[in-house]
Structures are given as structure tokens and as C-alpha cells.
């Protein structure tokens, strides 16, 4: 009987052991599933935040920066412009005179509302006299585009004396000079090509929609014709300007860069769905006339940046893409806005898509925000003064930031990425301390390259490599012209009217008067005072 009970007890203990093992396995599985659910929930909330949330990254309110726990004193909040909350976004409050300012530089037409000459006093029938007038309203009229055909008729002259006397036996024939065309044996004009380029690359209107608009005004101009005009004129007239701008850019000792994808359908040996790339290179806005250049390449290989920047020596501001390591003679400086986004994505959200306070992601972001707040205070300082301020005040923030990051332990993937990104590129994140001109962020480049994203959304792809290279040229000319305060359409017209008549191949210096920063450009090329992005709304 005792042996039986002992065996029964042994069996029960074995069953208990197995149940414990099974329970531990299930518990680990539950923990893993809970971790996966939390990770997927946060990923979903972050995706929803990116899609439906605020379009700009904003520094948290003063009360949210408690994460430093007294390590770093925060600056007093600066005065903000008076704002008016309107549902999902904020608008600057309108001031009086906005309407008058908007129409100040356009032609005005006055419509006088007068009585008929036969009108008399309703009481005594005496003739009425004018005693005053007032402006009742002002309207903004739109005049639709129209086209015309311009014929160039060349007059030929003959000397009536030469060829008829012994003293002048040879006849003399002289022809009037004719301006060179933008495209020989074509209907293309400087204005039509400039308009097509402006519509496509400044306003992101694809050629198929432009084709419809040309047809609406009575011209059956096909998209293939327009594409041919763009490619040929970009190669003939914009490329020399581009190369001259590149020479200018490489003389600077501080260049900012970025890259983005584009699909090119007919790259030899590649699928149509393969990613090709547009690279962007530009100078810092306070470092000489703005130069913004795009480069098209088949791949994202760092050799592309190396070739483009082969004659450059100085500071290169970018994200942490390893391809830039191939560029020689540079000091890499990384973008803190890019770093800040890593921490922003690591901040957990609750079910209402609101940030959960006190997270490590929020603290990492707060360190970045502190650096940007300091930079804002020093905006008007000279580069030398700004560098000194950085050494005095930014260095302690950086040291605290890196020390904190080294002690963070986490299983949260977004936070792990943020910490890894911070520590792996620590030396590049400190290089901005070398020179007060080095910006803390690469936002200028990221903003400039958005024209490609907008174009990609509207016309999806480039059909051929030639078209992609032409696109890079036109993007460069329009972006640089706009940054230099020019009307990009008028500037393109100026180039297409003048470059065909200049012997710049033998005398490249002739191009200098045509550069976007040239003071010799005609007044028509200058942007109107009200040109640019609208000030209100989204």
C-alpha cells in the first residue's frame, strides 16, 4: 500500500513539474505575444500620427521638458506671434492692409459707375453735379492664357550702286539679323518651352494635363513633343548654366546634401520598378548666393556623391547614410532634426494617440529640442560668436545627452534604433562645434528636395534616363532661381531668348551675366513682391 502511495506521489510530482514547464512556456509565449501586440500597436499609432497628425514637428510646450530633472536650465519661452486656432491647424491672424498689399504690384483698371447724361434731379429736374466719389470694392480679375504665332520675316537688302559701275563692279547683298531660335526647325519658342518647364517642375503639372490645356486653347501639342522640347532645351541651354553653378557651389567650404528615389522606366538592364535616385547639393543660406543642384543617378552608390564632389573640400551636412563616407576631403556633420525624428518615433502613444509622458523617447527628443532652443537664441550672432556660445552652452547638453544614451537599456525597437543612431555617429554629431556657420539641421536640403516628392506624386516617374537628367537640370535652375529671388518662368524665358545668341562655348565667361545671382539680369526676372508661398492656411 505504501509503495503504491509513493508511486502515486511521484507521478503527481512529475505531473506538477510538467505542468510548471508547460506553464512557463505558455507564460513566455504570452509575454512575447504581449510584446508583439504592444510593438504593433505603437507602430500603428505612429503610422496614424504620421498620416493624420500635425504636418510639422513641433517642440513640446515648456511644461513637457521636465525630463531633464534639473540637469540643464531651460530658456524662457520667447514671445510668439498672435495666432488664431482653426480646427486642425493654426493660422497667422490677418492684419489690415493684406488686400492692398496683395495687389500692389499688378496693373489696375478703374470702372467708373456714373449716371447717364440724361439723369436729372427727381424733384426739380435740374441737371446733377458731381460732388464726390468713393471706391466701393476692388476685385482680382483673372485673364486666361492665350497663344499667338510669331513669324520672323527677314528683310534682304541690295546696294543700288554696287554692281552697276566700274568703280564698284560687285553687287552687295545684306540680310537683317534674325534672333537664333531656342530649337531650330521647330514651333518651340522661349516662352512656350519656359511655360512647359515651369508648369511641370515648379507646379508639378504633368505633361498629359498640360496637353489637355493646350488643346483647350486650340493647339494640339502632344506630350511627346513637349517632352522632346524639355529634353533638348535643357541639354542645350540649361546644362551650361548648371555646370557654371556647380563650379560656384564647389568653391564653398560648406555643402548640404540629401537624396530621394525616382522611378525611371527605361534604364537599360533594369526593371521599370527599380529605384533610381535624385541627389541634392546646396550651400548654406548665409554662405554666399544660393546654389541648389540636383543630380540623377541609376543607383544610390556613394561613388555618385564622390564624383560630384570630387573638387570639394570642407564640411558636408547630411544624414548618416554610409555612402557619403566615400567622399574625400570632407568633415561630416549630421542633422539633429533627423536624430530628433528617431526619438519622436520612439515615444509611446496611448489609445487616443497622445504621447505617454515620461518616456525615454521623450527625453531624447528633449535633449535635441534644448540644442535647437539655444541655436534660436544665437541666430543673429556672428559665426565666431555662435561658435563660442556653442562651446560654452551646447557642449554640456551634448555631454549629458551622450551620457544618458549610453545608460539606456530597452527592448523597444524604435528606441533601440534611436540610441544606436546617436552613439554610432557620436563624432559626427559633435562636428558642428568646429564652426559657427555649420547648421544644426539639414532642413534646407530636405525642404529643397521636396519638389521631387511632389513631382513623384503627380507624374510618378521619368520615362527615360535622358528625361530624368533633363528633370535634374530644370529642377536645379528653377530651385536656384527661386532661392535667389527670381521669377523662375521669366528667368527661363530670359535664358532661352539670350543663350542661343551667345558664343559661350568659346567664351564661358559670357554665362556669368546670366547666372541667377547676377545683378545684370533684367528687372523682369525679379520675383514680384508677393510671389512665394501663401502666408495663411495649409
TIFI-571571 format. One record per residue (C-alpha): residue in three letters; x, y, z; residue number from 1. Coordinates in nm, 3 decimals, padded with zeros to 5 digits. Example, Ala and Ser with C-alpha at 12.3 -4.5 7.8 and 13.67 -1.06 7.14 Angstrom:
// TIFI-571571
residu  east  north  up  num
ALA  01.230  -00.450  00.780  1
SER  01.367  -00.106  00.714  2
//
This chain:
// TIFI-571571
residu  east  north  up  num
UNK  00.000  00.000  00.000  1
UNK  00.284  00.237  00.093  2
UNK  00.466  00.161  -00.231  3
UNK  00.153  00.241  -00.428  4
UNK  00.110  00.575  -00.250  5
UNK  00.476  00.660  -00.304  6
UNK  00.437  00.586  -00.675  7
UNK  00.121  00.794  -00.688  8
UNK  00.301  01.083  -00.516  9
UNK  00.592  01.053  -00.756  10
UNK  00.355  01.060  -01.052  11
UNK  00.180  01.366  -00.913  12
UNK  00.512  01.547  -00.866  13
UNK  00.612  01.461  -01.221  14
UNK  00.278  01.587  -01.349  15
UNK  00.324  01.906  -01.147  16
UNK  00.675  01.952  -01.292  17
UNK  00.546  01.908  -01.646  18
UNK  00.259  02.148  -01.580  19
UNK  00.505  02.405  -01.443  20
UNK  00.723  02.368  -01.752  21
UNK  00.422  02.400  -01.980  22
UNK  00.303  02.699  -01.780  23
UNK  00.645  02.867  -01.807  24
UNK  00.650  02.807  -02.182  25
UNK  00.299  02.946  -02.218  26
UNK  00.384  03.242  -01.994  27
UNK  00.687  03.324  -02.208  28
UNK  00.470  03.290  -02.516  29
UNK  00.212  03.524  -02.363  30
UNK  00.484  03.778  -02.277  31
UNK  00.620  03.755  -02.630  32
UNK  00.274  03.798  -02.778  33
UNK  00.204  04.093  -02.548  34
UNK  00.535  04.248  -02.654  35
UNK  00.445  04.196  -03.019  36
UNK  00.096  04.340  -02.967  37
UNK  00.243  04.646  -02.793  38
UNK  00.502  04.691  -03.068  39
UNK  00.239  04.658  -03.341  40
UNK  00.003  04.891  -03.154  41
UNK  00.273  05.156  -03.123  42
UNK  00.367  05.111  -03.488  43
UNK  00.002  05.154  -03.586  44
UNK  -00.037  05.462  -03.367  45
UNK  00.284  05.613  -03.505  46
UNK  00.167  05.546  -03.860  47
UNK  -00.168  05.708  -03.784  48
UNK  00.012  06.001  -03.625  49
UNK  00.229  06.047  -03.933  50
UNK  -00.066  06.023  -04.168  51
UNK  -00.331  06.219  -03.981  52
UNK  -00.135  06.415  -03.721  53
UNK  00.028  06.753  -03.739  54
UNK  00.229  06.810  -04.056  55
UNK  00.520  06.975  -03.877  56
UNK  00.742  06.864  -03.593  57
UNK  00.684  07.096  -03.301  58
UNK  00.885  07.149  -02.987  59
UNK  00.681  07.041  -02.682  60
UNK  00.539  07.307  -02.456  61
UNK  00.753  07.435  -02.171  62
UNK  00.580  07.217  -01.916  63
UNK  00.674  06.899  -02.102  64
UNK  01.050  06.949  -02.072  65
UNK  01.070  06.826  -01.711  66
UNK  01.263  06.523  -01.835  67
UNK  01.598  06.688  -01.771  68
UNK  01.532  06.671  -01.393  69
UNK  01.734  06.987  -01.329  70
UNK  02.036  06.883  -01.539  71
UNK  02.000  07.177  -01.777  72
UNK  01.830  07.509  -01.725  73
UNK  01.568  07.575  -01.989  74
UNK  01.543  07.915  -02.159  75
UNK  01.240  08.134  -02.106  76
UNK  00.978  08.088  -02.373  77
UNK  01.004  08.354  -02.641  78
UNK  00.710  08.567  -02.740  79
UNK  00.500  08.409  -03.009  80
UNK  00.311  08.572  -03.292  81
UNK  -00.058  08.618  -03.221  82
UNK  -00.235  08.314  -03.356  83
UNK  -00.589  08.200  -03.413  84
UNK  -00.674  07.834  -03.369  85
UNK  -00.875  07.693  -03.657  86
UNK  -00.967  07.326  -03.617  87
UNK  -00.665  07.112  -03.715  88
UNK  -00.414  07.386  -03.789  89
UNK  -00.307  07.734  -03.682  90
UNK  -00.324  08.044  -03.895  91
UNK  -00.148  08.374  -03.852  92
UNK  -00.406  08.637  -03.769  93
UNK  -00.475  08.861  -04.066  94
UNK  -00.379  09.225  -04.042  95
UNK  -00.537  09.525  -04.209  96
UNK  -00.395  09.610  -04.548  97
UNK  -00.345  09.250  -04.662  98
UNK  -00.567  09.303  -04.969  99
UNK  -00.391  09.621  -05.075  100
UNK  -00.052  09.458  -05.029  101
UNK  -00.159  09.159  -05.238  102
UNK  -00.247  09.366  -05.545  103
UNK  00.007  09.648  -05.508  104
UNK  00.231  09.539  -05.798  105
UNK  -00.023  09.444  -06.065  106
UNK  -00.193  09.664  -06.328  107
UNK  -00.509  09.838  -06.210  108
UNK  -00.821  09.916  -06.409  109
UNK  -01.086  10.157  -06.283  110
UNK  -01.453  10.104  -06.363  111
UNK  -01.635  10.435  -06.313  112
UNK  -02.000  10.400  -06.222  113
UNK  -02.172  10.722  -06.334  114
UNK  -02.526  10.833  -06.404  115
UNK  -02.649  10.859  -06.760  116
UNK  -02.612  11.209  -06.909  117
UNK  -02.991  11.240  -06.924  118
UNK  -03.033  11.186  -06.549  119
UNK  -03.174  11.489  -06.365  120
UNK  -03.297  11.573  -06.018  121
UNK  -03.604  11.368  -05.933  122
UNK  -03.756  11.669  -05.754  123
UNK  -03.698  11.972  -05.979  124
UNK  -03.550  11.817  -06.294  125
UNK  -03.229  12.028  -06.269  126
UNK  -02.902  11.883  -06.410  127
UNK  -02.699  11.699  -06.143  128
UNK  -02.340  11.794  -06.047  129
UNK  -02.063  11.560  -05.924  130
UNK  -01.982  11.631  -05.558  131
UNK  -01.757  11.332  -05.485  132
UNK  -01.675  10.969  -05.545  133
UNK  -01.569  10.665  -05.343  134
UNK  -01.417  10.324  -05.411  135
UNK  -01.686  10.067  -05.338  136
UNK  -01.482  09.749  -05.389  137
UNK  -01.173  09.604  -05.554  138
UNK  -01.177  09.269  -05.735  139
UNK  -00.899  09.044  -05.857  140
UNK  -00.960  08.960  -06.224  141
UNK  -00.808  08.657  -06.397  142
UNK  -00.711  08.685  -06.765  143
UNK  -00.689  08.336  -06.920  144
UNK  -00.377  08.240  -07.113  145
UNK  -00.373  08.285  -07.489  146
UNK  -00.131  08.192  -07.764  147
UNK  -00.020  08.354  -08.086  148
UNK  00.205  08.259  -08.375  149
UNK  00.508  08.484  -08.422  150
UNK  00.661  08.489  -08.770  151
UNK  01.015  08.616  -08.816  152
UNK  01.042  08.783  -09.157  153
UNK  01.396  08.860  -09.266  154
UNK  01.447  09.157  -09.495  155
UNK  01.717  09.136  -09.763  156
UNK  01.888  09.449  -09.888  157
UNK  02.087  09.531  -10.201  158
UNK  02.309  09.827  -10.272  159
UNK  02.167  10.008  -10.577  160
UNK  02.512  10.133  -10.680  161
UNK  02.741  09.834  -10.633  162
UNK  02.742  09.601  -10.932  163
UNK  02.637  09.870  -11.176  164
UNK  02.954  10.077  -11.211  165
UNK  03.316  10.015  -11.298  166
UNK  03.425  10.153  -10.959  167
UNK  03.201  09.903  -10.773  168
UNK  03.160  09.606  -11.004  169
UNK  03.043  09.356  -10.739  170
UNK  02.687  09.351  -10.613  171
UNK  02.639  09.384  -10.234  172
UNK  02.360  09.191  -10.064  173
UNK  02.293  09.235  -09.691  174
UNK  02.046  09.048  -09.470  175
UNK  01.892  09.172  -09.147  176
UNK  01.999  08.973  -08.841  177
UNK  01.746  08.728  -08.700  178
UNK  01.747  08.612  -08.334  179
UNK  01.860  08.250  -08.305  180
UNK  01.575  08.008  -08.217  181
UNK  01.559  07.810  -07.898  182
UNK  01.509  07.499  -08.116  183
UNK  01.585  07.504  -08.491  184
UNK  01.312  07.380  -08.727  185
UNK  01.054  07.372  -08.450  186
UNK  00.748  07.564  -08.336  187
UNK  00.905  07.591  -07.991  188
UNK  00.962  07.942  -07.858  189
UNK  01.138  08.072  -07.549  190
UNK  00.805  08.143  -07.380  191
UNK  00.635  07.812  -07.467  192
UNK  00.929  07.596  -07.353  193
UNK  00.970  07.803  -07.037  194
UNK  00.599  07.770  -06.960  195
UNK  00.600  07.393  -07.006  196
UNK  00.903  07.360  -06.777  197
UNK  00.758  07.595  -06.518  198
UNK  00.426  07.411  -06.513  199
UNK  00.586  07.069  -06.478  200
UNK  00.876  07.136  -06.243  201
UNK  00.759  07.433  -06.036  202
UNK  00.387  07.350  -06.018  203
UNK  00.409  06.969  -06.068  204
UNK  00.159  06.970  -06.358  205
UNK  00.227  06.654  -06.564  206
UNK  00.255  06.675  -06.941  207
UNK  -00.069  06.486  -07.004  208
UNK  -00.260  06.757  -06.817  209
UNK  -00.070  07.029  -06.998  210
UNK  -00.161  06.857  -07.324  211
UNK  -00.529  06.899  -07.234  212
UNK  -00.480  07.266  -07.150  213
UNK  -00.304  07.335  -07.482  214
UNK  -00.590  07.160  -07.661  215
UNK  -00.843  07.373  -07.471  216
UNK  -00.687  07.690  -07.615  217
UNK  -00.680  07.542  -07.964  218
UNK  -00.332  07.385  -08.001  219
UNK  -00.289  07.009  -08.046  220
UNK  00.053  06.995  -07.880  221
UNK  00.129  06.636  -07.780  222
UNK  00.306  06.534  -07.462  223
UNK  00.577  06.361  -07.669  224
UNK  00.650  06.693  -07.841  225
UNK  00.662  06.873  -07.508  226
UNK  00.892  06.607  -07.363  227
UNK  01.126  06.644  -07.661  228
UNK  01.132  07.022  -07.618  229
UNK  01.217  06.991  -07.249  230
UNK  01.498  06.739  -07.303  231
UNK  01.661  06.922  -07.594  232
UNK  01.639  07.270  -07.444  233
UNK  01.761  07.152  -07.105  234
UNK  02.064  06.990  -07.264  235
UNK  02.144  07.280  -07.498  236
UNK  02.080  07.582  -07.275  237
UNK  02.033  07.481  -06.911  238
UNK  02.324  07.239  -06.881  239
UNK  02.589  07.512  -06.939  240
UNK  02.426  07.722  -06.664  241
UNK  02.413  07.412  -06.440  242
UNK  02.783  07.339  -06.489  243
UNK  02.868  07.701  -06.413  244
UNK  02.657  07.683  -06.096  245
UNK  02.836  07.361  -05.997  246
UNK  03.170  07.538  -06.026  247
UNK  03.034  07.805  -05.793  248
UNK  02.900  07.551  -05.543  249
UNK  03.232  07.368  -05.518  250
UNK  03.410  07.689  -05.419  251
UNK  03.214  07.693  -05.093  252
UNK  03.353  07.509  -04.792  253
UNK  03.012  07.404  -04.658  254
UNK  02.768  07.192  -04.860  255
UNK  02.440  07.031  -04.756  256
UNK  02.307  06.723  -04.933  257
UNK  02.023  06.473  -04.945  258
UNK  01.886  06.210  -05.182  259
UNK  01.549  06.057  -05.274  260
UNK  01.410  05.790  -05.503  261
UNK  01.265  05.827  -05.851  262
UNK  01.144  05.560  -06.092  263
UNK  01.295  05.558  -06.441  264
UNK  01.114  05.320  -06.674  265
UNK  01.372  05.266  -06.947  266
UNK  01.707  05.231  -06.772  267
UNK  01.900  04.974  -06.974  268
UNK  01.935  04.640  -06.795  269
UNK  01.699  04.731  -06.510  270
UNK  01.335  04.667  -06.429  271
UNK  01.100  04.961  -06.466  272
UNK  01.010  04.931  -06.096  273
UNK  01.373  04.972  -05.984  274
UNK  01.462  05.276  -05.779  275
UNK  01.687  05.538  -05.931  276
UNK  01.790  05.848  -05.739  277
UNK  01.791  06.225  -05.737  278
UNK  02.066  06.375  -05.524  279
UNK  02.055  06.732  -05.398  280
UNK  02.352  06.954  -05.315  281
UNK  02.328  07.310  -05.192  282
UNK  02.513  07.570  -04.989  283
UNK  02.403  07.708  -04.653  284
UNK  02.173  08.008  -04.696  285
UNK  02.406  08.259  -04.524  286
UNK  02.713  08.140  -04.713  287
UNK  02.703  08.323  -05.048  288
UNK  02.436  08.327  -05.323  289
UNK  02.210  08.020  -05.302  290
UNK  02.307  07.733  -05.533  291
UNK  02.075  07.429  -05.539  292
UNK  02.170  07.143  -05.771  293
UNK  02.006  06.809  -05.847  294
UNK  02.186  06.507  -05.987  295
UNK  02.024  06.199  -06.141  296
UNK  02.189  05.858  -06.095  297
UNK  02.091  05.496  -06.157  298
UNK  02.177  05.388  -05.802  299
UNK  02.238  05.521  -05.453  300
UNK  02.604  05.420  -05.455  301
UNK  02.832  05.656  -05.267  302
UNK  03.054  05.678  -05.576  303
UNK  02.795  05.914  -05.724  304
UNK  02.842  06.167  -05.445  305
UNK  03.218  06.115  -05.462  306
UNK  03.227  06.203  -05.832  307
UNK  03.002  06.505  -05.795  308
UNK  03.203  06.643  -05.501  309
UNK  03.550  06.543  -05.622  310
UNK  03.676  06.904  -05.620  311
UNK  03.510  06.994  -05.290  312
UNK  03.684  07.030  -04.956  313
UNK  03.505  07.129  -04.637  314
UNK  03.203  07.048  -04.421  315
UNK  02.935  06.813  -04.559  316
UNK  02.598  06.823  -04.381  317
UNK  02.375  06.518  -04.436  318
UNK  02.200  06.229  -04.269  319
UNK  02.403  05.924  -04.162  320
UNK  02.386  05.741  -04.497  321
UNK  02.713  05.545  -04.525  322
UNK  02.757  05.628  -04.894  323
UNK  02.882  05.976  -04.804  324
UNK  03.184  05.812  -04.639  325
UNK  03.328  05.768  -04.988  326
UNK  03.352  06.144  -05.039  327
UNK  03.709  06.259  -04.979  328
UNK  03.845  06.571  -04.807  329
UNK  03.532  06.636  -04.602  330
UNK  03.429  06.671  -04.239  331
UNK  03.088  06.510  -04.196  332
UNK  02.826  06.688  -03.986  333
UNK  02.499  06.509  -03.913  334
UNK  02.149  06.651  -03.890  335
UNK  01.994  06.683  -03.543  336
UNK  01.644  06.714  -03.693  337
UNK  01.693  06.366  -03.837  338
UNK  01.810  06.241  -03.497  339
UNK  01.513  06.408  -03.330  340
UNK  01.274  06.213  -03.554  341
UNK  01.421  05.886  -03.428  342
UNK  01.329  05.981  -03.073  343
UNK  00.992  06.118  -03.180  344
UNK  00.907  05.778  -03.329  345
UNK  01.020  05.610  -03.006  346
UNK  00.768  05.797  -02.788  347
UNK  00.483  05.556  -02.698  348
UNK  00.127  05.668  -02.759  349
UNK  -00.191  05.587  -02.572  350
UNK  -00.515  05.472  -02.730  351
UNK  -00.604  05.836  -02.803  352
UNK  -00.280  05.873  -02.998  353
UNK  -00.142  06.109  -02.736  354
UNK  00.216  06.083  -02.616  355
UNK  00.266  05.894  -02.290  356
UNK  00.472  06.131  -02.070  357
UNK  00.798  06.033  -01.904  358
UNK  00.929  05.801  -02.176  359
UNK  01.294  05.770  -02.276  360
UNK  01.198  05.869  -02.629  361
UNK  01.058  06.198  -02.499  362
UNK  01.376  06.262  -02.303  363
UNK  01.595  06.203  -02.608  364
UNK  01.379  06.444  -02.805  365
UNK  01.405  06.699  -02.525  366
UNK  01.785  06.698  -02.550  367
UNK  01.756  06.776  -02.921  368
UNK  01.500  07.047  -02.851  369
UNK  01.732  07.208  -02.597  370
UNK  02.007  07.237  -02.861  371
UNK  01.764  07.393  -03.109  372
UNK  01.640  07.641  -02.847  373
UNK  01.996  07.755  -02.786  374
UNK  02.057  07.794  -03.160  375
UNK  01.746  08.008  -03.191  376
UNK  01.883  08.244  -02.927  377
UNK  02.207  08.283  -03.123  378
UNK  02.053  08.331  -03.465  379
UNK  02.169  08.692  -03.503  380
UNK  02.523  08.633  -03.374  381
UNK  02.829  08.620  -03.598  382
UNK  02.967  08.271  -03.674  383
UNK  03.258  08.335  -03.435  384
UNK  03.026  08.443  -03.154  385
UNK  02.793  08.150  -03.219  386
UNK  03.080  07.902  -03.205  387
UNK  03.191  08.041  -02.870  388
UNK  02.836  08.013  -02.734  389
UNK  02.819  07.653  -02.853  390
UNK  03.141  07.565  -02.673  391
UNK  03.008  07.723  -02.354  392
UNK  02.646  07.604  -02.357  393
UNK  02.591  07.332  -02.620  394
UNK  02.881  07.113  -02.507  395
UNK  02.728  07.045  -02.161  396
UNK  02.399  06.949  -02.328  397
UNK  02.577  06.713  -02.567  398
UNK  02.779  06.553  -02.288  399
UNK  02.465  06.495  -02.082  400
UNK  02.283  06.362  -02.390  401
UNK  02.552  06.107  -02.479  402
UNK  02.599  06.001  -02.115  403
UNK  02.225  05.942  -02.083  404
UNK  02.211  05.746  -02.411  405
UNK  02.496  05.518  -02.303  406
UNK  02.298  05.412  -01.995  407
UNK  01.965  05.345  -02.166  408
UNK  01.864  04.978  -02.185  409
UNK  01.550  04.886  -02.375  410
UNK  01.378  04.618  -02.580  411
UNK  01.166  04.875  -02.763  412
UNK  01.281  04.865  -03.126  413
UNK  01.228  05.235  -03.215  414
UNK  01.417  05.345  -02.904  415
UNK  01.697  05.096  -02.968  416
UNK  01.734  05.242  -03.317  417
UNK  01.743  05.597  -03.179  418
UNK  02.007  05.512  -02.918  419
UNK  02.216  05.320  -03.172  420
UNK  02.191  05.606  -03.421  421
UNK  02.304  05.851  -03.152  422
UNK  02.603  05.656  -03.023  423
UNK  02.725  05.512  -03.355  424
UNK  02.757  05.860  -03.504  425
UNK  02.863  06.050  -03.194  426
UNK  03.174  06.203  -03.355  427
UNK  02.972  06.339  -03.648  428
UNK  02.709  06.490  -03.418  429
UNK  02.978  06.696  -03.242  430
UNK  03.140  06.838  -03.555  431
UNK  02.904  07.136  -03.565  432
UNK  03.109  07.272  -03.275  433
UNK  03.401  07.332  -03.514  434
UNK  03.247  07.628  -03.698  435
UNK  02.965  07.867  -03.612  436
UNK  02.837  07.856  -03.971  437
UNK  02.751  07.486  -03.958  438
UNK  02.372  07.448  -03.921  439
UNK  02.232  07.213  -03.660  440
UNK  01.995  07.056  -03.912  441
UNK  01.984  06.962  -04.278  442
UNK  01.632  07.102  -04.316  443
UNK  01.730  07.334  -04.602  444
UNK  01.823  07.032  -04.814  445
UNK  01.521  06.831  -04.707  446
UNK  01.291  07.120  -04.792  447
UNK  01.458  07.177  -05.129  448
UNK  01.429  06.812  -05.233  449
UNK  01.054  06.806  -05.162  450
UNK  00.993  06.928  -05.515  451
UNK  01.089  06.578  -05.628  452
UNK  00.842  06.419  -05.387  453
UNK  00.567  06.649  -05.515  454
UNK  00.658  06.569  -05.875  455
UNK  00.669  06.197  -05.797  456
UNK  00.318  06.219  -05.656  457
UNK  00.187  06.390  -05.971  458
UNK  00.373  06.232  -06.262  459
UNK  00.504  05.921  -06.083  460
UNK  00.817  05.850  -06.290  461
UNK  01.063  05.958  -06.557  462
UNK  01.026  05.761  -06.878  463
UNK  01.389  05.767  -06.996  464
UNK  01.732  05.842  -06.847  465
UNK  01.753  06.144  -07.079  466
UNK  01.426  06.272  -06.935  467
UNK  01.548  06.212  -06.579  468
UNK  01.872  06.403  -06.646  469
UNK  01.675  06.688  -06.804  470
UNK  01.450  06.690  -06.496  471
UNK  01.755  06.728  -06.270  472
UNK  01.871  07.025  -06.479  473
UNK  01.533  07.200  -06.474  474
UNK  01.481  07.135  -06.101  475
UNK  01.824  07.290  -06.041  476
UNK  01.760  07.604  -06.246  477
UNK  01.413  07.666  -06.104  478
UNK  01.514  07.599  -05.742  479
UNK  01.825  07.818  -05.760  480
UNK  01.638  08.096  -05.940  481
UNK  01.363  08.095  -05.678  482
UNK  01.616  08.095  -05.392  483
UNK  01.784  08.400  -05.548  484
UNK  01.459  08.597  -05.559  485
UNK  01.381  08.542  -05.928  486
UNK  01.057  08.460  -06.106  487
UNK  01.154  08.115  -06.242  488
UNK  00.934  08.143  -06.551  489
UNK  01.070  08.485  -06.650  490
UNK  01.424  08.367  -06.582  491
UNK  01.379  08.066  -06.811  492
UNK  01.240  08.294  -07.083  493
UNK  01.545  08.518  -07.045  494
UNK  01.782  08.222  -07.080  495
UNK  01.607  08.078  -07.385  496
UNK  01.599  08.414  -07.561  497
UNK  01.960  08.508  -07.491  498
UNK  02.173  08.194  -07.468  499
UNK  02.114  08.086  -07.833  500
UNK  02.274  08.418  -07.934  501
UNK  02.584  08.391  -07.711  502
UNK  02.909  08.215  -07.805  503
UNK  02.953  08.079  -07.454  504
UNK  03.118  07.757  -07.571  505
UNK  03.427  07.955  -07.669  506
UNK  03.384  08.225  -07.404  507
UNK  03.231  08.067  -07.090  508
UNK  03.258  08.400  -06.904  509
UNK  02.961  08.520  -07.109  510
UNK  02.744  08.299  -06.888  511
UNK  02.826  08.499  -06.576  512
UNK  02.575  08.772  -06.662  513
UNK  02.306  08.503  -06.694  514
UNK  02.360  08.337  -06.356  515
UNK  02.067  08.354  -06.110  516
UNK  02.262  08.583  -05.876  517
UNK  02.382  08.822  -06.148  518
UNK  02.296  09.187  -06.088  519
UNK  02.281  09.235  -06.465  520
UNK  01.964  09.032  -06.506  521
UNK  01.671  09.242  -06.631  522
UNK  01.409  09.363  -06.385  523
UNK  01.150  09.133  -06.546  524
UNK  01.336  08.834  -06.400  525
UNK  01.292  08.956  -06.044  526
UNK  01.010  08.797  -05.847  527
UNK  00.714  09.017  -05.769  528
UNK  00.697  09.122  -05.405  529
UNK  00.403  08.895  -05.332  530
UNK  00.544  08.586  -05.504  531
UNK  00.615  08.283  -05.290  532
UNK  00.415  08.053  -05.068  533
UNK  00.080  08.180  -04.933  534
UNK  00.113  08.311  -04.579  535
UNK  -00.211  08.169  -04.446  536
UNK  -00.362  07.827  -04.410  537
UNK  -00.220  07.497  -04.519  538
//
